[in-house]
Amino acid sequence: MMHNVCSRTERIIRTLLGIALLGLLFMLPSPIGYLGLVGVVLIASAAMRYCPLSHLMGVNTCKMKETHS
């Protein structure tokens, strides 16, 4: 599987933001609180190390190994 979220720091930040957004489900009224479901996407992208939005924008935080020929 292709990875585009390789930085440990980025994965931790995505996870913490995801948990914070999930908290909105319980703290805000129903229609606005459902925005907290975005937290599931952030947590999933951190766990799978792949973010479709980053892929569409061409962002890749994985460092490529240089090969010399």
Phi and psi restraints in degrees (range 20) as a CNS / XPLOR table:
assign (resid 1 and name C) (resid 2 and name N)
       (resid 2 and name CA) (resid 2 and name C) 1.0 -77.4 20.0 2
assign (resid 2 and name N) (resid 2 and name CA)
       (resid 2 and name C) (resid 3 and name N) 1.0 138.5 20.0 2
assign (resid 2 and name C) (resid 3 and name N)
       (resid 3 and name CA) (resid 3 and name C) 1.0 -115.0 20.0 2
assign (resid 3 and name N) (resid 3 and name CA)
       (resid 3 and name C) (resid 4 and name N) 1.0 139.3 20.0 2
assign (resid 3 and name C) (resid 4 and name N)
       (resid 4 and name CA) (resid 4 and name C) 1.0 -133.0 20.0 2
assign (resid 4 and name N) (resid 4 and name CA)
       (resid 4 and name C) (resid 5 and name N) 1.0 6.5 20.0 2
assign (resid 4 and name C) (resid 5 and name N)
       (resid 5 and name CA) (resid 5 and name C) 1.0 -124.9 20.0 2
assign (resid 5 and name N) (resid 5 and name CA)
       (resid 5 and name C) (resid 6 and name N) 1.0 89.8 20.0 2
assign (resid 5 and name C) (resid 6 and name N)
       (resid 6 and name CA) (resid 6 and name C) 1.0 -107.0 20.0 2
assign (resid 6 and name N) (resid 6 and name CA)
       (resid 6 and name C) (resid 7 and name N) 1.0 -24.1 20.0 2
assign (resid 6 and name C) (resid 7 and name N)
       (resid 7 and name CA) (resid 7 and name C) 1.0 -66.6 20.0 2
assign (resid 7 and name N) (resid 7 and name CA)
       (resid 7 and name C) (resid 8 and name N) 1.0 129.3 20.0 2
assign (resid 7 and name C) (resid 8 and name N)
       (resid 8 and name CA) (resid 8 and name C) 1.0 -63.2 20.0 2
assign (resid 8 and name N) (resid 8 and name CA)
       (resid 8 and name C) (resid 9 and name N) 1.0 -38.6 20.0 2
assign (resid 8 and name C) (resid 9 and name N)
       (resid 9 and name CA) (resid 9 and name C) 1.0 -62.2 20.0 2
assign (resid 9 and name N) (resid 9 and name CA)
       (resid 9 and name C) (resid 10 and name N) 1.0 -43.8 20.0 2
assign (resid 9 and name C) (resid 10 and name N)
       (resid 10 and name CA) (resid 10 and name C) 1.0 -63.3 20.0 2
assign (resid 10 and name N) (resid 10 and name CA)
       (resid 10 and name C) (resid 11 and name N) 1.0 -40.2 20.0 2
assign (resid 10 and name C) (resid 11 and name N)
       (resid 11 and name CA) (resid 11 and name C) 1.0 -65.9 20.0 2
assign (resid 11 and name N) (resid 11 and name CA)
       (resid 11 and name C) (resid 12 and name N) 1.0 -38.5 20.0 2
assign (resid 11 and name C) (resid 12 and name N)
       (resid 12 and name CA) (resid 12 and name C) 1.0 -65.9 20.0 2
assign (resid 12 and name N) (resid 12 and name CA)
       (resid 12 and name C) (resid 13 and name N) 1.0 -44.0 20.0 2
assign (resid 12 and name C) (resid 13 and name N)
       (resid 13 and name CA) (resid 13 and name C) 1.0 -62.6 20.0 2
assign (resid 13 and name N) (resid 13 and name CA)
       (resid 13 and name C) (resid 14 and name N) 1.0 -43.5 20.0 2
assign (resid 13 and name C) (resid 14 and name N)
       (resid 14 and name CA) (resid 14 and name C) 1.0 -60.6 20.0 2
assign (resid 14 and name N) (resid 14 and name CA)
       (resid 14 and name C) (resid 15 and name N) 1.0 -41.6 20.0 2
assign (resid 14 and name C) (resid 15 and name N)
       (resid 15 and name CA) (resid 15 and name C) 1.0 -66.2 20.0 2
assign (resid 15 and name N) (resid 15 and name CA)
       (resid 15 and name C) (resid 16 and name N) 1.0 -45.5 20.0 2
assign (resid 15 and name C) (resid 16 and name N)
       (resid 16 and name CA) (resid 16 and name C) 1.0 -65.3 20.0 2
assign (resid 16 and name N) (resid 16 and name CA)
       (resid 16 and name C) (resid 17 and name N) 1.0 -42.1 20.0 2
assign (resid 16 and name C) (resid 17 and name N)
       (resid 17 and name CA) (resid 17 and name C) 1.0 -64.1 20.0 2
assign (resid 17 and name N) (resid 17 and name CA)
       (resid 17 and name C) (resid 18 and name N) 1.0 -37.9 20.0 2
assign (resid 17 and name C) (resid 18 and name N)
       (resid 18 and name CA) (resid 18 and name C) 1.0 -62.7 20.0 2
assign (resid 18 and name N) (resid 18 and name CA)
       (resid 18 and name C) (resid 19 and name N) 1.0 -43.1 20.0 2
assign (resid 18 and name C) (resid 19 and name N)
       (resid 19 and name CA) (resid 19 and name C) 1.0 -65.1 20.0 2
assign (resid 19 and name N) (resid 19 and name CA)
       (resid 19 and name C) (resid 20 and name N) 1.0 -41.2 20.0 2
assign (resid 19 and name C) (resid 20 and name N)
       (resid 20 and name CA) (resid 20 and name C) 1.0 -63.0 20.0 2
assign (resid 20 and name N) (resid 20 and name CA)
       (resid 20 and name C) (resid 21 and name N) 1.0 -42.0 20.0 2
assign (resid 20 and name C) (resid 21 and name N)
       (resid 21 and name CA) (resid 21 and name C) 1.0 -67.9 20.0 2
assign (resid 21 and name N) (resid 21 and name CA)
       (resid 21 and name C) (resid 22 and name N) 1.0 -35.0 20.0 2
assign (resid 21 and name C) (resid 22 and name N)
       (resid 22 and name CA) (resid 22 and name C) 1.0 -63.3 20.0 2
assign (resid 22 and name N) (resid 22 and name CA)
       (resid 22 and name C) (resid 23 and name N) 1.0 -30.2 20.0 2
assign (resid 22 and name C) (resid 23 and name N)
       (resid 23 and name CA) (resid 23 and name C) 1.0 -63.7 20.0 2
assign (resid 23 and name N) (resid 23 and name CA)
       (resid 23 and name C) (resid 24 and name N) 1.0 -24.9 20.0 2
assign (resid 23 and name C) (resid 24 and name N)
       (resid 24 and name CA) (resid 24 and name C) 1.0 -63.1 20.0 2
assign (resid 24 and name N) (resid 24 and name CA)
       (resid 24 and name C) (resid 25 and name N) 1.0 -27.9 20.0 2
assign (resid 24 and name C) (resid 25 and name N)
       (resid 25 and name CA) (resid 25 and name C) 1.0 -58.5 20.0 2
assign (resid 25 and name N) (resid 25 and name CA)
       (resid 25 and name C) (resid 26 and name N) 1.0 -33.9 20.0 2
assign (resid 25 and name C) (resid 26 and name N)
       (resid 26 and name CA) (resid 26 and name C) 1.0 -96.8 20.0 2
assign (resid 26 and name N) (resid 26 and name CA)
       (resid 26 and name C) (resid 27 and name N) 1.0 -17.1 20.0 2
assign (resid 26 and name C) (resid 27 and name N)
       (resid 27 and name CA) (resid 27 and name C) 1.0 -100.8 20.0 2
assign (resid 27 and name N) (resid 27 and name CA)
       (resid 27 and name C) (resid 28 and name N) 1.0 -25.8 20.0 2
assign (resid 27 and name C) (resid 28 and name N)
       (resid 28 and name CA) (resid 28 and name C) 1.0 -106.7 20.0 2
assign (resid 28 and name N) (resid 28 and name CA)
       (resid 28 and name C) (resid 29 and name N) 1.0 159.1 20.0 2
assign (resid 28 and name C) (resid 29 and name N)
       (resid 29 and name CA) (resid 29 and name C) 1.0 -62.6 20.0 2
assign (resid 29 and name N) (resid 29 and name CA)
       (resid 29 and name C) (resid 30 and name N) 1.0 160.8 20.0 2
assign (resid 29 and name C) (resid 30 and name N)
       (resid 30 and name CA) (resid 30 and name C) 1.0 -46.0 20.0 2
assign (resid 30 and name N) (resid 30 and name CA)
       (resid 30 and name C) (resid 31 and name N) 1.0 -59.8 20.0 2
assign (resid 30 and name C) (resid 31 and name N)
       (resid 31 and name CA) (resid 31 and name C) 1.0 -61.7 20.0 2
assign (resid 31 and name N) (resid 31 and name CA)
       (resid 31 and name C) (resid 32 and name N) 1.0 -41.2 20.0 2
assign (resid 31 and name C) (resid 32 and name N)
       (resid 32 and name CA) (resid 32 and name C) 1.0 -78.3 20.0 2
assign (resid 32 and name N) (resid 32 and name CA)
       (resid 32 and name C) (resid 33 and name N) 1.0 -33.3 20.0 2
assign (resid 32 and name C) (resid 33 and name N)
       (resid 33 and name CA) (resid 33 and name C) 1.0 -63.2 20.0 2
assign (resid 33 and name N) (resid 33 and name CA)
       (resid 33 and name C) (resid 34 and name N) 1.0 -25.3 20.0 2
assign (resid 33 and name C) (resid 34 and name N)
       (resid 34 and name CA) (resid 34 and name C) 1.0 -67.1 20.0 2
assign (resid 34 and name N) (resid 34 and name CA)
       (resid 34 and name C) (resid 35 and name N) 1.0 -14.4 20.0 2
assign (resid 34 and name C) (resid 35 and name N)
       (resid 35 and name CA) (resid 35 and name C) 1.0 -63.8 20.0 2
assign (resid 35 and name N) (resid 35 and name CA)
       (resid 35 and name C) (resid 36 and name N) 1.0 -20.0 20.0 2
assign (resid 35 and name C) (resid 36 and name N)
       (resid 36 and name CA) (resid 36 and name C) 1.0 -64.4 20.0 2
assign (resid 36 and name N) (resid 36 and name CA)
       (resid 36 and name C) (resid 37 and name N) 1.0 -17.6 20.0 2
assign (resid 36 and name C) (resid 37 and name N)
       (resid 37 and name CA) (resid 37 and name C) 1.0 -67.0 20.0 2
assign (resid 37 and name N) (resid 37 and name CA)
       (resid 37 and name C) (resid 38 and name N) 1.0 -15.9 20.0 2
assign (resid 37 and name C) (resid 38 and name N)
       (resid 38 and name CA) (resid 38 and name C) 1.0 -61.5 20.0 2
assign (resid 38 and name N) (resid 38 and name CA)
       (resid 38 and name C) (resid 39 and name N) 1.0 -26.8 20.0 2
assign (resid 38 and name C) (resid 39 and name N)
       (resid 39 and name CA) (resid 39 and name C) 1.0 -59.9 20.0 2
assign (resid 39 and name N) (resid 39 and name CA)
       (resid 39 and name C) (resid 40 and name N) 1.0 -32.6 20.0 2
assign (resid 39 and name C) (resid 40 and name N)
       (resid 40 and name CA) (resid 40 and name C) 1.0 -63.6 20.0 2
assign (resid 40 and name N) (resid 40 and name CA)
       (resid 40 and name C) (resid 41 and name N) 1.0 -39.6 20.0 2
assign (resid 40 and name C) (resid 41 and name N)
       (resid 41 and name CA) (resid 41 and name C) 1.0 -64.9 20.0 2
assign (resid 41 and name N) (resid 41 and name CA)
       (resid 41 and name C) (resid 42 and name N) 1.0 -43.4 20.0 2
assign (resid 41 and name C) (resid 42 and name N)
       (resid 42 and name CA) (resid 42 and name C) 1.0 -64.0 20.0 2
assign (resid 42 and name N) (resid 42 and name CA)
       (resid 42 and name C) (resid 43 and name N) 1.0 -42.5 20.0 2
assign (resid 42 and name C) (resid 43 and name N)
       (resid 43 and name CA) (resid 43 and name C) 1.0 -66.2 20.0 2
assign (resid 43 and name N) (resid 43 and name CA)
       (resid 43 and name C) (resid 44 and name N) 1.0 -41.2 20.0 2
assign (resid 43 and name C) (resid 44 and name N)
       (resid 44 and name CA) (resid 44 and name C) 1.0 -65.0 20.0 2
assign (resid 44 and name N) (resid 44 and name CA)
       (resid 44 and name C) (resid 45 and name N) 1.0 -40.0 20.0 2
assign (resid 44 and name C) (resid 45 and name N)
       (resid 45 and name CA) (resid 45 and name C) 1.0 -68.4 20.0 2
assign (resid 45 and name N) (resid 45 and name CA)
       (resid 45 and name C) (resid 46 and name N) 1.0 -32.0 20.0 2
assign (resid 45 and name C) (resid 46 and name N)
       (resid 46 and name CA) (resid 46 and name C) 1.0 -71.1 20.0 2
assign (resid 46 and name N) (resid 46 and name CA)
       (resid 46 and name C) (resid 47 and name N) 1.0 -39.2 20.0 2
assign (resid 46 and name C) (resid 47 and name N)
       (resid 47 and name CA) (resid 47 and name C) 1.0 -71.3 20.0 2
assign (resid 47 and name N) (resid 47 and name CA)
       (resid 47 and name C) (resid 48 and name N) 1.0 -40.0 20.0 2
assign (resid 47 and name C) (resid 48 and name N)
       (resid 48 and name CA) (resid 48 and name C) 1.0 -88.7 20.0 2
assign (resid 48 and name N) (resid 48 and name CA)
       (resid 48 and name C) (resid 49 and name N) 1.0 -8.5 20.0 2
assign (resid 48 and name C) (resid 49 and name N)
       (resid 49 and name CA) (resid 49 and name C) 1.0 60.3 20.0 2
assign (resid 49 and name N) (resid 49 and name CA)
       (resid 49 and name C) (resid 50 and name N) 1.0 30.3 20.0 2
assign (resid 49 and name C) (resid 50 and name N)
       (resid 50 and name CA) (resid 50 and name C) 1.0 -142.5 20.0 2
assign (resid 50 and name N) (resid 50 and name CA)
       (resid 50 and name C) (resid 51 and name N) 1.0 129.7 20.0 2
assign (resid 50 and name C) (resid 51 and name N)
       (resid 51 and name CA) (resid 51 and name C) 1.0 -122.6 20.0 2
assign (resid 51 and name N) (resid 51 and name CA)
       (resid 51 and name C) (resid 52 and name N) 1.0 115.0 20.0 2
assign (resid 51 and name C) (resid 52 and name N)
       (resid 52 and name CA) (resid 52 and name C) 1.0 -61.2 20.0 2
assign (resid 52 and name N) (resid 52 and name CA)
       (resid 52 and name C) (resid 53 and name N) 1.0 -36.2 20.0 2
assign (resid 52 and name C) (resid 53 and name N)
       (resid 53 and name CA) (resid 53 and name C) 1.0 -65.8 20.0 2
assign (resid 53 and name N) (resid 53 and name CA)
       (resid 53 and name C) (resid 54 and name N) 1.0 -41.6 20.0 2
assign (resid 53 and name C) (resid 54 and name N)
       (resid 54 and name CA) (resid 54 and name C) 1.0 -63.6 20.0 2
assign (resid 54 and name N) (resid 54 and name CA)
       (resid 54 and name C) (resid 55 and name N) 1.0 -37.3 20.0 2
assign (resid 54 and name C) (resid 55 and name N)
       (resid 55 and name CA) (resid 55 and name C) 1.0 -63.2 20.0 2
assign (resid 55 and name N) (resid 55 and name CA)
       (resid 55 and name C) (resid 56 and name N) 1.0 -42.9 20.0 2
assign (resid 55 and name C) (resid 56 and name N)
       (resid 56 and name CA) (resid 56 and name C) 1.0 -65.1 20.0 2
assign (resid 56 and name N) (resid 56 and name CA)
       (resid 56 and name C) (resid 57 and name N) 1.0 -33.5 20.0 2
assign (resid 56 and name C) (resid 57 and name N)
       (resid 57 and name CA) (resid 57 and name C) 1.0 -86.1 20.0 2
assign (resid 57 and name N) (resid 57 and name CA)
       (resid 57 and name C) (resid 58 and name N) 1.0 -7.6 20.0 2
assign (resid 57 and name C) (resid 58 and name N)
       (resid 58 and name CA) (resid 58 and name C) 1.0 81.5 20.0 2
assign (resid 58 and name N) (resid 58 and name CA)
       (resid 58 and name C) (resid 59 and name N) 1.0 20.2 20.0 2
assign (resid 58 and name C) (resid 59 and name N)
       (resid 59 and name CA) (resid 59 and name C) 1.0 -92.4 20.0 2
assign (resid 59 and name N) (resid 59 and name CA)
       (resid 59 and name C) (resid 60 and name N) 1.0 129.0 20.0 2
assign (resid 59 and name C) (resid 60 and name N)
       (resid 60 and name CA) (resid 60 and name C) 1.0 -139.8 20.0 2
assign (resid 60 and name N) (resid 60 and name CA)
       (resid 60 and name C) (resid 61 and name N) 1.0 116.2 20.0 2
assign (resid 60 and name C) (resid 61 and name N)
       (resid 61 and name CA) (resid 61 and name C) 1.0 -92.0 20.0 2
assign (resid 61 and name N) (resid 61 and name CA)
       (resid 61 and name C) (resid 62 and name N) 1.0 3.7 20.0 2
assign (resid 61 and name C) (resid 62 and name N)
       (resid 62 and name CA) (resid 62 and name C) 1.0 -79.9 20.0 2
assign (resid 62 and name N) (resid 62 and name CA)
       (resid 62 and name C) (resid 63 and name N) 1.0 134.6 20.0 2
assign (resid 62 and name C) (resid 63 and name N)
       (resid 63 and name CA) (resid 63 and name C) 1.0 -86.3 20.0 2
assign (resid 63 and name N) (resid 63 and name CA)
       (resid 63 and name C) (resid 64 and name N) 1.0 128.7 20.0 2
assign (resid 63 and name C) (resid 64 and name N)
       (resid 64 and name CA) (resid 64 and name C) 1.0 -84.1 20.0 2
assign (resid 64 and name N) (resid 64 and name CA)
       (resid 64 and name C) (resid 65 and name N) 1.0 140.6 20.0 2
assign (resid 64 and name C) (resid 65 and name N)
       (resid 65 and name CA) (resid 65 and name C) 1.0 -78.7 20.0 2
assign (resid 65 and name N) (resid 65 and name CA)
       (resid 65 and name C) (resid 66 and name N) 1.0 131.9 20.0 2
assign (resid 65 and name C) (resid 66 and name N)
       (resid 66 and name CA) (resid 66 and name C) 1.0 -82.7 20.0 2
assign (resid 66 and name N) (resid 66 and name CA)
       (resid 66 and name C) (resid 67 and name N) 1.0 134.5 20.0 2
assign (resid 66 and name C) (resid 67 and name N)
       (resid 67 and name CA) (resid 67 and name C) 1.0 -114.1 20.0 2
assign (resid 67 and name N) (resid 67 and name CA)
       (resid 67 and name C) (resid 68 and name N) 1.0 134.1 20.0 2
assign (resid 67 and name C) (resid 68 and name N)
       (resid 68 and name CA) (resid 68 and name C) 1.0 -103.4 20.0 2
assign (resid 68 and name N) (resid 68 and name CA)
       (resid 68 and name C) (resid 69 and name N) 1.0 132.4 20.0 2
